[in-house]
Amino acid sequence: MKTEPEDSSDEWAGQVMYDETGEKFGTSNYWIFELSNSPFTDINVAVVDKAGIKPTINWGFS
């Protein structure tokens, strides 16, 4: 997943949304990783708080 830097002129540039809660995560405060497909897990995205305060969030695409 290539995430461009956040851009106020484009609402989704540098952001992903966690569908379960609707919360958006952007590249200015989080590292966003796309995980390799694996037959053992359906997790596809990991969002890590750069400040280390919030726990890492993982989810898969359906």
PQR file of N, CA, C, O and H, with PARSE charges and radii, in Angstrom:
ATOM      1  N   MET A   1       0.855  -1.158   0.000 -0.4000 1.5000
ATOM      2  CA  MET A   1       0.000   0.000   0.000 -0.0000 2.0000
ATOM      3  C   MET A   1       0.899   1.216   0.000  0.5500 1.7000
ATOM      4  O   MET A   1       1.742   1.370   0.883 -0.5500 1.4000
ATOM      5  N   LYS A   2       0.732   2.048  -0.946 -0.4000 1.5000
ATOM      6  CA  LYS A   2       1.518   3.274  -0.995 -0.0000 2.0000
ATOM      7  C   LYS A   2       0.648   4.399  -0.464  0.5500 1.7000
ATOM      8  O   LYS A   2      -0.411   4.685  -1.022 -0.5500 1.4000
ATOM      9  H   LYS A   2       0.046   1.923  -1.664  0.4000 1.0000
ATOM     10  N   THR A   3       1.080   5.023   0.588 -0.4000 1.5000
ATOM     11  CA  THR A   3       0.328   6.144   1.134 -0.0000 2.0000
ATOM     12  C   THR A   3       1.104   7.425   0.901  0.5500 1.7000
ATOM     13  O   THR A   3       2.246   7.571   1.335 -0.5500 1.4000
ATOM     14  H   THR A   3       1.941   4.790   1.041  0.4000 1.0000
ATOM     15  N   GLU A   4       0.471   8.332   0.218 -0.4000 1.5000
ATOM     16  CA  GLU A   4       1.063   9.641  -0.022 -0.0000 2.0000
ATOM     17  C   GLU A   4       0.933  10.474   1.258  0.5500 1.7000
ATOM     18  O   GLU A   4       0.107  10.153   2.112 -0.5500 1.4000
ATOM     19  H   GLU A   4      -0.457   8.213  -0.135  0.4000 1.0000
ATOM     20  N   PRO A   5       1.725  11.527   1.405 -0.5600 1.5000
ATOM     21  CA  PRO A   5       1.559  12.397   2.568  0.2800 2.0000
ATOM     22  C   PRO A   5       0.144  12.982   2.605  0.5500 1.7000
ATOM     23  O   PRO A   5      -0.502  13.145   1.569 -0.5500 1.4000
ATOM     24  N   GLU A   6      -0.319  13.291   3.806 -0.4000 1.5000
ATOM     25  CA  GLU A   6      -1.647  13.880   3.931 -0.0000 2.0000
ATOM     26  C   GLU A   6      -1.686  15.208   3.197  0.5500 1.7000
ATOM     27  O   GLU A   6      -0.699  15.942   3.158 -0.5500 1.4000
ATOM     28  H   GLU A   6       0.206  13.159   4.647  0.4000 1.0000
ATOM     29  N   ASP A   7      -2.840  15.505   2.617 -0.4000 1.5000
ATOM     30  CA  ASP A   7      -3.021  16.701   1.805 -0.0000 2.0000
ATOM     31  C   ASP A   7      -4.418  17.238   2.084  0.5500 1.7000
ATOM     32  O   ASP A   7      -5.402  16.537   1.852 -0.5500 1.4000
ATOM     33  H   ASP A   7      -3.642  14.909   2.649  0.4000 1.0000
ATOM     34  N   SER A   8      -4.523  18.463   2.575 -0.4000 1.5000
ATOM     35  CA  SER A   8      -5.826  19.031   2.933 -0.0000 2.0000
ATOM     36  C   SER A   8      -6.737  19.213   1.727  0.5500 1.7000
ATOM     37  O   SER A   8      -7.954  19.301   1.889 -0.5500 1.4000
ATOM     38  H   SER A   8      -3.723  19.033   2.764  0.4000 1.0000
ATOM     39  N   SER A   9      -6.175  19.271   0.519 -0.4000 1.5000
ATOM     40  CA  SER A   9      -7.017  19.431  -0.670 -0.0000 2.0000
ATOM     41  C   SER A   9      -7.618  18.101  -1.125  0.5500 1.7000
ATOM     42  O   SER A   9      -8.546  18.091  -1.933 -0.5500 1.4000
ATOM     43  H   SER A   9      -5.187  19.200   0.387  0.4000 1.0000
ATOM     44  N   ASP A  10      -7.101  16.980  -0.617 -0.4000 1.5000
ATOM     45  CA  ASP A  10      -7.623  15.653  -0.940 -0.0000 2.0000
ATOM     46  C   ASP A  10      -7.906  14.927   0.368  0.5500 1.7000
ATOM     47  O   ASP A  10      -6.981  14.527   1.075 -0.5500 1.4000
ATOM     48  H   ASP A  10      -6.346  16.989   0.039  0.4000 1.0000
ATOM     49  N   GLU A  11      -9.186  14.759   0.688 -0.4000 1.5000
ATOM     50  CA  GLU A  11      -9.594  14.205   1.983 -0.0000 2.0000
ATOM     51  C   GLU A  11      -8.934  12.867   2.299  0.5500 1.7000
ATOM     52  O   GLU A  11      -8.653  12.580   3.463 -0.5500 1.4000
ATOM     53  H   GLU A  11      -9.938  15.084   0.113  0.4000 1.0000
ATOM     54  N   TRP A  12      -8.678  12.033   1.268 -0.4000 1.5000
ATOM     55  CA  TRP A  12      -8.159  10.685   1.521 -0.0000 2.0000
ATOM     56  C   TRP A  12      -6.665  10.530   1.283  0.5500 1.7000
ATOM     57  O   TRP A  12      -6.125   9.449   1.516 -0.5500 1.4000
ATOM     58  H   TRP A  12      -8.906  12.266   0.322  0.4000 1.0000
ATOM     59  N   ALA A  13      -5.981  11.568   0.829 -0.4000 1.5000
ATOM     60  CA  ALA A  13      -4.537  11.439   0.592 -0.0000 2.0000
ATOM     61  C   ALA A  13      -3.829  11.147   1.903  0.5500 1.7000
ATOM     62  O   ALA A  13      -3.950  11.904   2.867 -0.5500 1.4000
ATOM     63  H   ALA A  13      -6.420  12.446   0.639  0.4000 1.0000
ATOM     64  N   GLY A  14      -3.089  10.048   1.936 -0.4000 1.5000
ATOM     65  CA  GLY A  14      -2.325   9.682   3.118 -0.0000 2.0000
ATOM     66  C   GLY A  14      -3.160   9.160   4.263  0.5500 1.7000
ATOM     67  O   GLY A  14      -2.703   9.149   5.406 -0.5500 1.4000
ATOM     68  H   GLY A  14      -2.990   9.433   1.154  0.4000 1.0000
ATOM     69  N   GLN A  15      -4.400   8.716   3.974 -0.4000 1.5000
ATOM     70  CA  GLN A  15      -5.263   8.240   5.035 -0.0000 2.0000
ATOM     71  C   GLN A  15      -5.904   6.909   4.690  0.5500 1.7000
ATOM     72  O   GLN A  15      -6.132   6.597   3.521 -0.5500 1.4000
ATOM     73  H   GLN A  15      -4.771   8.725   3.045  0.4000 1.0000
ATOM     74  N   VAL A  16      -6.191   6.131   5.719 -0.4000 1.5000
ATOM     75  CA  VAL A  16      -6.994   4.915   5.588 -0.0000 2.0000
ATOM     76  C   VAL A  16      -8.082   4.993   6.648  0.5500 1.7000
ATOM     77  O   VAL A  16      -7.913   5.663   7.667 -0.5500 1.4000
ATOM     78  H   VAL A  16      -6.006   6.384   6.669  0.4000 1.0000
ATOM     79  N   MET A  17      -9.212   4.303   6.410 -0.4000 1.5000
ATOM     80  CA  MET A  17     -10.288   4.293   7.381 -0.0000 2.0000
ATOM     81  C   MET A  17     -10.519   2.877   7.885  0.5500 1.7000
ATOM     82  O   MET A  17     -10.548   1.917   7.115 -0.5500 1.4000
ATOM     83  H   MET A  17      -9.349   3.759   5.582  0.4000 1.0000
ATOM     84  N   TYR A  18     -10.681   2.773   9.191 -0.4000 1.5000
ATOM     85  CA  TYR A  18     -11.023   1.508   9.831 -0.0000 2.0000
ATOM     86  C   TYR A  18     -12.541   1.391   9.749  0.5500 1.7000
ATOM     87  O   TYR A  18     -13.256   2.078  10.479 -0.5500 1.4000
ATOM     88  H   TYR A  18     -10.657   3.553   9.817  0.4000 1.0000
ATOM     89  N   ASP A  19     -13.039   0.519   8.862 -0.4000 1.5000
ATOM     90  CA  ASP A  19     -14.466   0.430   8.593 -0.0000 2.0000
ATOM     91  C   ASP A  19     -15.305   0.120   9.827  0.5500 1.7000
ATOM     92  O   ASP A  19     -16.443   0.577   9.935 -0.5500 1.4000
ATOM     93  H   ASP A  19     -12.458  -0.039   8.270  0.4000 1.0000
ATOM     94  N   GLU A  20     -14.757  -0.645  10.746 -0.4000 1.5000
ATOM     95  CA  GLU A  20     -15.522  -1.058  11.928 -0.0000 2.0000
ATOM     96  C   GLU A  20     -15.936   0.132  12.790  0.5500 1.7000
ATOM     97  O   GLU A  20     -17.016   0.121  13.381 -0.5500 1.4000
ATOM     98  H   GLU A  20     -13.833  -1.016  10.658  0.4000 1.0000
ATOM     99  N   THR A  21     -15.091   1.153  12.867 -0.4000 1.5000
ATOM    100  CA  THR A  21     -15.396   2.317  13.715 -0.0000 2.0000
ATOM    101  C   THR A  21     -15.562   3.605  12.908  0.5500 1.7000
ATOM    102  O   THR A  21     -16.101   4.588  13.417 -0.5500 1.4000
ATOM    103  H   THR A  21     -14.214   1.161  12.387  0.4000 1.0000
ATOM    104  N   GLY A  22     -15.107   3.606  11.665 -0.4000 1.5000
ATOM    105  CA  GLY A  22     -15.159   4.818  10.851 -0.0000 2.0000
ATOM    106  C   GLY A  22     -14.020   5.777  11.143  0.5500 1.7000
ATOM    107  O   GLY A  22     -13.959   6.861  10.563 -0.5500 1.4000
ATOM    108  H   GLY A  22     -14.669   2.807  11.252  0.4000 1.0000
ATOM    109  N   GLU A  23     -13.111   5.391  12.042 -0.4000 1.5000
ATOM    110  CA  GLU A  23     -11.986   6.254  12.397 -0.0000 2.0000
ATOM    111  C   GLU A  23     -10.974   6.293  11.249  0.5500 1.7000
ATOM    112  O   GLU A  23     -10.659   5.265  10.649 -0.5500 1.4000
ATOM    113  H   GLU A  23     -13.161   4.511  12.514  0.4000 1.0000
ATOM    114  N   LYS A  24     -10.467   7.502  10.954 -0.4000 1.5000
ATOM    115  CA  LYS A  24      -9.458   7.676   9.913 -0.0000 2.0000
ATOM    116  C   LYS A  24      -8.079   7.775  10.554  0.5500 1.7000
ATOM    117  O   LYS A  24      -7.914   8.343  11.633 -0.5500 1.4000
ATOM    118  H   LYS A  24     -10.722   8.337  11.442  0.4000 1.0000
ATOM    119  N   PHE A  25      -7.101   7.211   9.865 -0.4000 1.5000
ATOM    120  CA  PHE A  25      -5.717   7.268  10.325 -0.0000 2.0000
ATOM    121  C   PHE A  25      -4.877   7.844   9.195  0.5500 1.7000
ATOM    122  O   PHE A  25      -4.954   7.376   8.059 -0.5500 1.4000
ATOM    123  H   PHE A  25      -7.236   6.749   8.989  0.4000 1.0000
ATOM    124  N   GLY A  26      -4.078   8.856   9.501 -0.4000 1.5000
ATOM    125  CA  GLY A  26      -3.263   9.516   8.489 -0.0000 2.0000
ATOM    126  C   GLY A  26      -1.779   9.339   8.723  0.5500 1.7000
ATOM    127  O   GLY A  26      -1.340   9.007   9.824 -0.5500 1.4000
ATOM    128  H   GLY A  26      -4.015   9.236  10.424  0.4000 1.0000
ATOM    129  N   THR A  27      -1.014   9.565   7.666 -0.4000 1.5000
ATOM    130  CA  THR A  27       0.433   9.353   7.706 -0.0000 2.0000
ATOM    131  C   THR A  27       1.179  10.369   8.563  0.5500 1.7000
ATOM    132  O   THR A  27       2.346  10.150   8.890 -0.5500 1.4000
ATOM    133  H   THR A  27      -1.371   9.834   6.772  0.4000 1.0000
ATOM    134  N   SER A  28       0.543  11.465   8.933 -0.4000 1.5000
ATOM    135  CA  SER A  28       1.269  12.420   9.774 -0.0000 2.0000
ATOM    136  C   SER A  28       1.403  11.915  11.209  0.5500 1.7000
ATOM    137  O   SER A  28       2.352  12.280  11.903 -0.5500 1.4000
ATOM    138  H   SER A  28      -0.405  11.643   8.668  0.4000 1.0000
ATOM    139  N   ASN A  29       0.464  11.077  11.666 -0.4000 1.5000
ATOM    140  CA  ASN A  29       0.508  10.577  13.044 -0.0000 2.0000
ATOM    141  C   ASN A  29       0.701   9.072  13.152  0.5500 1.7000
ATOM    142  O   ASN A  29       0.949   8.555  14.242 -0.5500 1.4000
ATOM    143  H   ASN A  29      -0.307  10.780  11.103  0.4000 1.0000
ATOM    144  N   TYR A  30       0.588   8.363  12.031 -0.4000 1.5000
ATOM    145  CA  TYR A  30       0.643   6.902  12.059 -0.0000 2.0000
ATOM    146  C   TYR A  30       1.519   6.359  10.941  0.5500 1.7000
ATOM    147  O   TYR A  30       1.625   6.959   9.871 -0.5500 1.4000
ATOM    148  H   TYR A  30       0.387   8.782  11.146  0.4000 1.0000
ATOM    149  N   TRP A  31       2.143   5.220  11.200 -0.4000 1.5000
ATOM    150  CA  TRP A  31       2.777   4.448  10.140 -0.0000 2.0000
ATOM    151  C   TRP A  31       1.718   3.470   9.653  0.5500 1.7000
ATOM    152  O   TRP A  31       1.071   2.805  10.462 -0.5500 1.4000
ATOM    153  H   TRP A  31       2.057   4.733  12.069  0.4000 1.0000
ATOM    154  N   ILE A  32       1.536   3.375   8.349 -0.4000 1.5000
ATOM    155  CA  ILE A  32       0.510   2.509   7.775 -0.0000 2.0000
ATOM    156  C   ILE A  32       1.210   1.473   6.906  0.5500 1.7000
ATOM    157  O   ILE A  32       1.924   1.809   5.961 -0.5500 1.4000
ATOM    158  H   ILE A  32       2.061   3.915   7.691  0.4000 1.0000
ATOM    159  N   PHE A  33       0.990   0.204   7.245 -0.4000 1.5000
ATOM    160  CA  PHE A  33       1.649  -0.893   6.542 -0.0000 2.0000
ATOM    161  C   PHE A  33       0.621  -1.809   5.907  0.5500 1.7000
ATOM    162  O   PHE A  33      -0.409  -2.111   6.510 -0.5500 1.4000
ATOM    163  H   PHE A  33       0.410  -0.070   8.013  0.4000 1.0000
ATOM    164  N   GLU A  34       0.898  -2.246   4.699 -0.4000 1.5000
ATOM    165  CA  GLU A  34       0.111  -3.306   4.080 -0.0000 2.0000
ATOM    166  C   GLU A  34       0.889  -4.595   4.309  0.5500 1.7000
ATOM    167  O   GLU A  34       2.071  -4.686   3.976 -0.5500 1.4000
ATOM    168  H   GLU A  34       1.734  -2.000   4.209  0.4000 1.0000
ATOM    169  N   LEU A  35       0.222  -5.580   4.875 -0.4000 1.5000
ATOM    170  CA  LEU A  35       0.873  -6.842   5.195 -0.0000 2.0000
ATOM    171  C   LEU A  35       0.716  -7.819   4.042  0.5500 1.7000
ATOM    172  O   LEU A  35      -0.271  -7.764   3.309 -0.5500 1.4000
ATOM    173  H   LEU A  35      -0.738  -5.505   5.146  0.4000 1.0000
ATOM    174  N   SER A  36       1.675  -8.702   3.878 -0.4000 1.5000
ATOM    175  CA  SER A  36       1.625  -9.713   2.819 -0.0000 2.0000
ATOM    176  C   SER A  36       0.467 -10.672   3.055  0.5500 1.7000
ATOM    177  O   SER A  36       0.139 -11.005   4.194 -0.5500 1.4000
ATOM    178  H   SER A  36       2.477  -8.746   4.473  0.4000 1.0000
ATOM    179  N   ASN A  37      -0.144 -11.108   1.961 -0.4000 1.5000
ATOM    180  CA  ASN A  37      -1.206 -12.106   2.067 -0.0000 2.0000
ATOM    181  C   ASN A  37      -0.622 -13.395   2.615  0.5500 1.7000
ATOM    182  O   ASN A  37       0.499 -13.779   2.281 -0.5500 1.4000
ATOM    183  H   ASN A  37       0.122 -10.838   1.036  0.4000 1.0000
ATOM    184  N   SER A  38      -1.392 -14.050   3.452 -0.4000 1.5000
ATOM    185  CA  SER A  38      -0.955 -15.294   4.064 -0.0000 2.0000
ATOM    186  C   SER A  38      -2.154 -16.220   4.198  0.5500 1.7000
ATOM    187  O   SER A  38      -3.260 -15.758   4.477 -0.5500 1.4000
ATOM    188  H   SER A  38      -2.302 -13.738   3.722  0.4000 1.0000
ATOM    189  N   PRO A  39      -1.955 -17.521   4.003 -0.5600 1.5000
ATOM    190  CA  PRO A  39      -3.070 -18.448   4.190  0.2800 2.0000
ATOM    191  C   PRO A  39      -3.466 -18.579   5.665  0.5500 1.7000
ATOM    192  O   PRO A  39      -4.488 -19.189   5.978 -0.5500 1.4000
ATOM    193  N   PHE A  40      -2.668 -18.014   6.567 -0.4000 1.5000
ATOM    194  CA  PHE A  40      -2.907 -18.156   7.994 -0.0000 2.0000
ATOM    195  C   PHE A  40      -3.627 -16.968   8.623  0.5500 1.7000
ATOM    196  O   PHE A  40      -4.055 -17.056   9.773 -0.5500 1.4000
ATOM    197  H   PHE A  40      -1.838 -17.518   6.313  0.4000 1.0000
ATOM    198  N   THR A  41      -3.770 -15.869   7.905 -0.4000 1.5000
ATOM    199  CA  THR A  41      -4.413 -14.682   8.469 -0.0000 2.0000
ATOM    200  C   THR A  41      -5.090 -13.869   7.375  0.5500 1.7000
ATOM    201  O   THR A  41      -4.684 -13.921   6.214 -0.5500 1.4000
ATOM    202  H   THR A  41      -3.421 -15.797   6.970  0.4000 1.0000
ATOM    203  N   ASP A  42      -6.126 -13.117   7.746 -0.4000 1.5000
ATOM    204  CA  ASP A  42      -6.777 -12.219   6.802 -0.0000 2.0000
ATOM    205  C   ASP A  42      -6.449 -10.761   7.112  0.5500 1.7000
ATOM    206  O   ASP A  42      -7.077  -9.851   6.570 -0.5500 1.4000
ATOM    207  H   ASP A  42      -6.456 -13.075   8.689  0.4000 1.0000
ATOM    208  N   ILE A  43      -5.459 -10.539   7.990 -0.4000 1.5000
ATOM    209  CA  ILE A  43      -5.055  -9.175   8.316 -0.0000 2.0000
ATOM    210  C   ILE A  43      -4.263  -8.600   7.143  0.5500 1.7000
ATOM    211  O   ILE A  43      -3.292  -9.202   6.683 -0.5500 1.4000
ATOM    212  H   ILE A  43      -4.948 -11.278   8.430  0.4000 1.0000
ATOM    213  N   ASN A  44      -4.681  -7.447   6.671 -0.4000 1.5000
ATOM    214  CA  ASN A  44      -4.022  -6.827   5.535 -0.0000 2.0000
ATOM    215  C   ASN A  44      -3.409  -5.465   5.842  0.5500 1.7000
ATOM    216  O   ASN A  44      -2.525  -5.018   5.111 -0.5500 1.4000
ATOM    217  H   ASN A  44      -5.469  -6.959   7.044  0.4000 1.0000
ATOM    218  N   VAL A  45      -3.851  -4.800   6.892 -0.4000 1.5000
ATOM    219  CA  VAL A  45      -3.354  -3.466   7.198 -0.0000 2.0000
ATOM    220  C   VAL A  45      -2.980  -3.389   8.672  0.5500 1.7000
ATOM    221  O   VAL A  45      -3.704  -3.885   9.536 -0.5500 1.4000
ATOM    222  H   VAL A  45      -4.569  -5.163   7.486  0.4000 1.0000
ATOM    223  N   ALA A  46      -1.843  -2.763   8.946 -0.4000 1.5000
ATOM    224  CA  ALA A  46      -1.437  -2.470  10.319 -0.0000 2.0000
ATOM    225  C   ALA A  46      -1.208  -0.968  10.425  0.5500 1.7000
ATOM    226  O   ALA A  46      -0.504  -0.382   9.603 -0.5500 1.4000
ATOM    227  H   ALA A  46      -1.255  -2.360   8.245  0.4000 1.0000
ATOM    228  N   VAL A  47      -1.802  -0.350  11.434 -0.4000 1.5000
ATOM    229  CA  VAL A  47      -1.667   1.084  11.672 -0.0000 2.0000
ATOM    230  C   VAL A  47      -1.003   1.252  13.034  0.5500 1.7000
ATOM    231  O   VAL A  47      -1.526   0.805  14.054 -0.5500 1.4000
ATOM    232  H   VAL A  47      -2.375  -0.826  12.102  0.4000 1.0000
ATOM    233  N   VAL A  48       0.164   1.907  13.034 -0.4000 1.5000
ATOM    234  CA  VAL A  48       0.966   2.049  14.250 -0.0000 2.0000
ATOM    235  C   VAL A  48       1.090   3.532  14.596  0.5500 1.7000
ATOM    236  O   VAL A  48       1.512   4.346  13.775 -0.5500 1.4000
ATOM    237  H   VAL A  48       0.589   2.270  12.205  0.4000 1.0000
ATOM    238  N   ASP A  49       0.713   3.857  15.825 -0.4000 1.5000
ATOM    239  CA  ASP A  49       0.812   5.228  16.326 -0.0000 2.0000
ATOM    240  C   ASP A  49       2.289   5.610  16.452  0.5500 1.7000
ATOM    241  O   ASP A  49       3.035   4.938  17.165 -0.5500 1.4000
ATOM    242  H   ASP A  49       0.370   3.196  16.492  0.4000 1.0000
ATOM    243  N   LYS A  50       2.716   6.661  15.783 -0.4000 1.5000
ATOM    244  CA  LYS A  50       4.121   7.090  15.829 -0.0000 2.0000
ATOM    245  C   LYS A  50       4.553   7.503  17.233  0.5500 1.7000
ATOM    246  O   LYS A  50       5.725   7.367  17.585 -0.5500 1.4000
ATOM    247  H   LYS A  50       2.110   7.207  15.205  0.4000 1.0000
ATOM    248  N   ALA A  51       3.617   8.005  18.033 -0.4000 1.5000
ATOM    249  CA  ALA A  51       3.948   8.428  19.394 -0.0000 2.0000
ATOM    250  C   ALA A  51       3.994   7.252  20.361  0.5500 1.7000
ATOM    251  O   ALA A  51       4.483   7.394  21.482 -0.5500 1.4000
ATOM    252  H   ALA A  51       2.666   8.115  17.747  0.4000 1.0000
ATOM    253  N   GLY A  52       3.493   6.095  19.943 -0.4000 1.5000
ATOM    254  CA  GLY A  52       3.506   4.915  20.785 -0.0000 2.0000
ATOM    255  C   GLY A  52       2.477   4.931  21.893  0.5500 1.7000
ATOM    256  O   GLY A  52       2.595   4.168  22.852 -0.5500 1.4000
ATOM    257  H   GLY A  52       3.096   5.979  19.033  0.4000 1.0000
ATOM    258  N   ILE A  53       1.467   5.785  21.785 -0.4000 1.5000
ATOM    259  CA  ILE A  53       0.454   5.900  22.830 -0.0000 2.0000
ATOM    260  C   ILE A  53      -0.711   4.936  22.578  0.5500 1.7000
ATOM    261  O   ILE A  53      -1.103   4.182  23.468 -0.5500 1.4000
ATOM    262  H   ILE A  53       1.372   6.405  21.006  0.4000 1.0000
ATOM    263  N   LYS A  54      -1.252   4.967  21.375 -0.4000 1.5000
ATOM    264  CA  LYS A  54      -2.384   4.091  21.035 -0.0000 2.0000
ATOM    265  C   LYS A  54      -1.861   2.720  20.594  0.5500 1.7000
ATOM    266  O   LYS A  54      -0.783   2.620  20.008 -0.5500 1.4000
ATOM    267  H   LYS A  54      -0.934   5.579  20.651  0.4000 1.0000
ATOM    268  N   PRO A  55      -2.628   1.671  20.878 -0.5600 1.5000
ATOM    269  CA  PRO A  55      -2.190   0.337  20.433  0.2800 2.0000
ATOM    270  C   PRO A  55      -2.262   0.206  18.916  0.5500 1.7000
ATOM    271  O   PRO A  55      -3.012   0.925  18.257 -0.5500 1.4000
ATOM    272  N   THR A  56      -1.482  -0.710  18.374 -0.4000 1.5000
ATOM    273  CA  THR A  56      -1.503  -0.996  16.934 -0.0000 2.0000
ATOM    274  C   THR A  56      -2.865  -1.557  16.559  0.5500 1.7000
ATOM    275  O   THR A  56      -3.437  -2.365  17.291 -0.5500 1.4000
ATOM    276  H   THR A  56      -0.872  -1.294  18.910  0.4000 1.0000
ATOM    277  N   ILE A  57      -3.376  -1.130  15.424 -0.4000 1.5000
ATOM    278  CA  ILE A  57      -4.671  -1.600  14.923 -0.0000 2.0000
ATOM    279  C   ILE A  57      -4.403  -2.406  13.658  0.5500 1.7000
ATOM    280  O   ILE A  57      -3.651  -1.973  12.785 -0.5500 1.4000
ATOM    281  H   ILE A  57      -2.911  -0.474  14.829  0.4000 1.0000
ATOM    282  N   ASN A  58      -5.018  -3.575  13.565 -0.4000 1.5000
ATOM    283  CA  ASN A  58      -4.872  -4.447  12.388 -0.0000 2.0000
ATOM    284  C   ASN A  58      -6.251  -4.782  11.850  0.5500 1.7000
ATOM    285  O   ASN A  58      -7.193  -4.985  12.617 -0.5500 1.4000
ATOM    286  H   ASN A  58      -5.629  -3.928  14.275  0.4000 1.0000
ATOM    287  N   TRP A  59      -6.369  -4.838  10.527 -0.4000 1.5000
ATOM    288  CA  TRP A  59      -7.623  -5.299   9.931 -0.0000 2.0000
ATOM    289  C   TRP A  59      -7.399  -5.807   8.527  0.5500 1.7000
ATOM    290  O   TRP A  59      -6.362  -5.553   7.913 -0.5500 1.4000
ATOM    291  H   TRP A  59      -5.605  -4.673   9.904  0.4000 1.0000
ATOM    292  N   GLY A  60      -8.382  -6.527   8.028 -0.4000 1.5000
ATOM    293  CA  GLY A  60      -8.323  -7.078   6.689 -0.0000 2.0000
ATOM    294  C   GLY A  60      -9.385  -6.467   5.805  0.5500 1.7000
ATOM    295  O   GLY A  60     -10.361  -5.891   6.286 -0.5500 1.4000
ATOM    296  H   GLY A  60      -9.224  -6.733   8.527  0.4000 1.0000
ATOM    297  N   PHE A  61      -9.187  -6.597   4.525 -0.4000 1.5000
ATOM    298  CA  PHE A  61     -10.182  -6.120   3.559 -0.0000 2.0000
ATOM    299  C   PHE A  61     -11.134  -7.250   3.238  0.5500 1.7000
ATOM    300  O   PHE A  61     -10.730  -8.412   3.182 -0.5500 1.4000
ATOM    301  H   PHE A  61      -8.395  -7.065   4.134  0.4000 1.0000
ATOM    302  N   SER A  62     -12.395  -6.916   3.029 -0.4000 1.5000
ATOM    303  CA  SER A  62     -13.348  -7.942   2.646 -0.0000 2.0000
ATOM    304  C   SER A  62     -13.768  -7.731   1.207  0.5500 1.7000
ATOM    305  O   SER A  62     -14.577  -8.497   0.682 -0.5500 1.4000
ATOM    306  H   SER A  62     -12.722  -5.972   3.075  0.4000 1.0000
TER
END
